[in-house]
Amino acid sequence: MLSAATANGFHPDLTGRENVFLNGVILGMSRAEIKRKYDEIVDFAGIEEFIDTPVKRYSSGMFARLGFSVAVHLEPDILVVDEVLSVGDFAFQRKGMEKMRAIAKSGATVIFVSHNLKAVAEFCQRGILLERGRVIADGPTDQVIRRYFDTVQSYEARQARGPVQVVRTTIAGVGGQTGRFSAGESARITVAFDAIAPAKKVAVVIDVFNAEFYEVFNTSSERLGQPPMSLEAGQKAECEFDVELNLGPGTYYLGVYLYRYDVEHEYDHVVPATSFVVTTDRDTRGAANLYPAVARFETVVPPPDVTINSYGTPRSLSRVV
């Protein structure tokens, strides 16, 4: 079993090049194997320019990238990846995910430890949620992520928050159903909130995230033309949004914020406040549903005296005699 964060085998006074060999040997690779994979390891880490610099001068990100690169080129049976994909740019993070998928497809077990819920949802089929070393959820990733959010919500509910607080969020269809909707269906989102103390210029913001936790929609009462609301202690209020769920099939999460725009101050938030599922009878994918229909599907045959040259433009076959 190997950890992709096993860069603790690096010696700070040695160069990156020397540490690749040192770390590889510590992790069980032969010198010949390291030499064979050396160029690939360095290229993957993306730090060729600094490979002959002592690693004590590396940033934490460079350190982690090189350690991750060494570990994933070892062909391990079990690979533990602990937050390493939080470093580096988008290109490195994507490359890291692709490498881990390749390792998993080879038959190895990859244990991905992270608070990056988008990456967890994208990569893992099974999730385990730990709280103080104890397993509190184990199952399909989307269910475990939902439990994680519920746990965070419960924790936040025990904390002192702002003078105005979200107390309930619901999403319901025209027929009153909740939880599952057809693509394009109309729905009403209701946000209820209470003032614990006086609060000025309160706007309600709603955010919709897909299963990979990309934001697919965001708006607010104030941006839709409603003036902000001021509340006295003890007052209760509700804000309702009517929406058309023109979304692709999948699970979506609704986040709610109470916000004051003029001073950019957040009073309260609940993310996710609730979740819902969108279904469709058409085989479409993605966050949006554009309601596709095939308008034309036929073979286009060029005239007999015309062919297409290598540049994609017609060329006459007729000759002048």
ZAMARGU-4260 file (C-alpha; in steps of 0.2 Angstrom, whole numbers, plus 5000, padded with zeros to 4 digits):
<rodrens>
0) 5000/5000/5000 | 5007/5017/4995 | 5002/5035/4999 | 5002/5048/4985 | 5007/5060/4999
5) 5022/5050/5003 | 5034/5065/4999 | 5040/5063/5017 | 5053/5052/5010 | 5061/5067/5002
10) 5078/5074/5009 | 5077/5093/5009 | 5095/5095/5005 | 5094/5084/4989 | 5088/5090/4972
15) 5072/5084/4965 | 5081/5072/4953 | 5090/5064/4968 | 5074/5063/4978 | 5065/5054/4964
20) 5078/5040/4965 | 5079/5041/4984 | 5060/5040/4986 | 5058/5027/4973 | 5070/5015/4981
25) 5062/5018/4998 | 5045/5014/4990 | 5052/4998/4983 | 5057/5002/4965 | 5073/4996/4958
30) 5086/5008/4951 | 5083/5002/4934 | 5065/5004/4935 | 5067/5022/4942 | 5078/5026/4927
35) 5066/5019/4915 | 5051/5029/4922 | 5061/5044/4927 | 5057/5055/4912 | 5039/5051/4913
40) 5039/5055/4932 | 5047/5072/4930 | 5036/5076/4915 | 5020/5072/4925 | 5025/5083/4939
45) 5028/5097/4928 | 5043/5104/4937 | 5057/5100/4924 | 5064/5117/4926 | 5068/5115/4944
50) 5072/5096/4945 | 5091/5100/4949 | 5086/5112/4963 | 5086/5106/4981 | 5068/5102/4987
55) 5070/5113/5002 | 5067/5128/4990 | 5052/5120/4983 | 5034/5127/4986 | 5023/5115/4995
60) 5014/5112/4979 | 5029/5107/4970 | 5034/5096/4984 | 5017/5087/4983 | 5017/5086/4964
65) 5033/5077/4964 | 5029/5065/4978 | 5012/5061/4969 | 5021/5058/4953 | 5033/5046/4960
70) 5019/5037/4970 | 5007/5035/4955 | 5021/5028/4944 | 5024/5013/4956 | 5010/5002/4949
75) 5004/4999/4967 | 4990/4987/4972 | 4983/5000/4984 | 4985/5019/4982 | 4980/5031/4995
80) 4978/5049/4989 | 4976/5062/5003 | 4971/5079/4997 | 4986/5080/4984 | 4974/5086/4970
85) 4971/5102/4980 | 4988/5108/4973 | 4993/5113/4956 | 4983/5121/4942 | 4968/5114/4933
90) 4979/5105/4920 | 4988/5095/4934 | 4973/5091/4944 | 4964/5084/4928 | 4980/5074/4924
95) 4980/5067/4942 | 4962/5062/4940 | 4966/5053/4924 | 4981/5044/4931 | 4971/5038/4946
100) 4957/5032/4934 | 4970/5022/4924 | 4977/5015/4940 | 4959/5010/4946 | 4956/5002/4929
105) 4971/4992/4930 | 4964/4982/4945 | 4972/4992/4959 | 4962/5000/4974 | 4962/5019/4975
110) 4957/5027/4991 | 4954/5045/4988 | 4954/5056/5004 | 4947/5073/5001 | 4935/5088/5006
115) 4934/5092/4987 | 4916/5085/4985 | 4916/5088/4966 | 4932/5077/4964 | 4925/5064/4976
120) 4908/5064/4966 | 4917/5063/4949 | 4929/5049/4954 | 4922/5038/4967 | 4908/5025/4966
125) 4908/5021/4985 | 4910/5034/4999 | 4915/5033/5017 | 4911/5047/5029 | 4922/5048/5045
130) 4919/5058/5060 | 4933/5058/5073 | 4939/5041/5066 | 4922/5033/5067 | 4913/5028/5051
135) 4896/5036/5051 | 4891/5033/5032 | 4896/5020/5019 | 4888/5018/5003 | 4885/5025/4985
140) 4895/5042/4984 | 4880/5053/4981 | 4871/5047/4997 | 4887/5049/5007 | 4889/5066/5001
145) 4871/5070/5006 | 4874/5063/5023 | 4890/5074/5024 | 4880/5090/5020 | 4867/5085/5033
150) 4880/5083/5046 | 4888/5100/5042 | 4870/5108/5043 | 4867/5100/5060 | 4884/5106/5066
155) 4881/5124/5059 | 4863/5124/5067 | 4872/5122/5084 | 4883/5137/5081 | 4878/5155/5084
160) 4874/5163/5067 | 4868/5180/5061 | 4853/5190/5066 | 4842/5182/5053 | 4842/5164/5050
165) 4835/5151/5037 | 4823/5140/5045 | 4816/5130/5031 | 4818/5127/5012 | 4806/5117/5001
170) 4804/5114/4982 | 4788/5108/4976 | 4779/5105/4959 | 4763/5111/4953 | 4755/5095/4960
175) 4763/5097/4976 | 4776/5083/4974 | 4793/5086/4981 | 4810/5077/4977 | 4807/5071/4959
180) 4803/5082/4944 | 4802/5080/4925 | 4814/5091/4915 | 4805/5107/4911 | 4793/5105/4925
185) 4788/5121/4934 | 4792/5122/4953 | 4791/5134/4967 | 4806/5136/4979 | 4800/5143/4997
190) 4813/5150/5009 | 4807/5154/5026 | 4818/5164/5038 | 4817/5171/5056 | 4825/5187/5063
195) 4833/5184/5080 | 4838/5202/5080 | 4835/5217/5069 | 4842/5215/5052 | 4842/5227/5037
200) 4841/5225/5019 | 4840/5206/5018 | 4840/5198/5001 | 4837/5179/4997 | 4849/5170/4986
205) 4847/5153/4978 | 4860/5142/4971 | 4858/5126/4961 | 4872/5113/4960 | 4873/5098/4950
210) 4879/5081/4957 | 4897/5086/4953 | 4894/5102/4963 | 4896/5113/4949 | 4885/5129/4950
215) 4872/5128/4936 | 4861/5142/4942 | 4861/5157/4954 | 4849/5172/4957 | 4842/5182/4971
220) 4826/5191/4976 | 4835/5208/4974 | 4843/5204/4957 | 4825/5199/4951 | 4819/5217/4956
225) 4812/5214/4973 | 4818/5227/4986 | 4828/5220/5001 | 4818/5217/5017 | 4821/5224/5034
230) 4816/5214/5049 | 4813/5217/5068 | 4818/5204/5081 | 4805/5190/5082 | 4798/5193/5064
235) 4796/5179/5052 | 4797/5180/5033 | 4796/5169/5017 | 4802/5171/4999 | 4795/5161/4985
240) 4804/5159/4968 | 4795/5151/4953 | 4807/5142/4942 | 4806/5131/4926 | 4817/5116/4929
245) 4825/5115/4911 | 4839/5104/4918 | 4847/5088/4912 | 4843/5072/4921 | 4852/5070/4938
250) 4853/5075/4956 | 4853/5093/4961 | 4857/5102/4977 | 4849/5119/4982 | 4859/5131/4992
255) 4851/5146/5001 | 4859/5162/5007 | 4853/5177/5016 | 4863/5192/5010 | 4865/5211/5011
260) 4871/5217/4995 | 4876/5235/4999 | 4889/5230/5011 | 4892/5213/5004 | 4888/5204/5020
265) 4881/5187/5022 | 4869/5184/5036 | 4866/5166/5035 | 4868/5151/5023 | 4862/5133/5021
270) 4871/5122/5008 | 4863/5111/5003 | 4846/5117/5010 | 4837/5102/5000 | 4840/5091/4985
275) 4829/5085/4971 | 4830/5074/4956 | 4826/5078/4938 | 4821/5064/4925 | 4818/5065/4906
280) 4812/5052/4893 | 4826/5058/4881 | 4844/5052/4882 | 4852/5068/4886 | 4867/5073/4897
285) 4873/5088/4905 | 4867/5102/4916 | 4854/5110/4904 | 4840/5102/4894 | 4839/5110/4877
290) 4824/5098/4872 | 4833/5092/4857 | 4824/5084/4842 | 4832/5077/4826 | 4826/5089/4812
295) 4835/5080/4798 | 4846/5065/4796 | 4850/5059/4778 | 4865/5055/4767 | 4870/5070/4756
300) 4877/5063/4739 | 4887/5076/4728 | 4883/5077/4710 | 4891/5064/4699 | 4903/5076/4691
305) 4909/5084/4708 | 4921/5076/4721 | 4928/5084/4736 | 4947/5088/4737 | 4958/5086/4752
310) 4954/5104/4757 | 4935/5100/4759 | 4930/5111/4743 | 4921/5104/4728 | 4931/5101/4712
315) 4924/5098/4695 | 4928/5081/4686 | 4923/5088/4669 | 4936/5092/4656 | 4935/5104/4641
320) 4939/5094/4626
</rodrens>
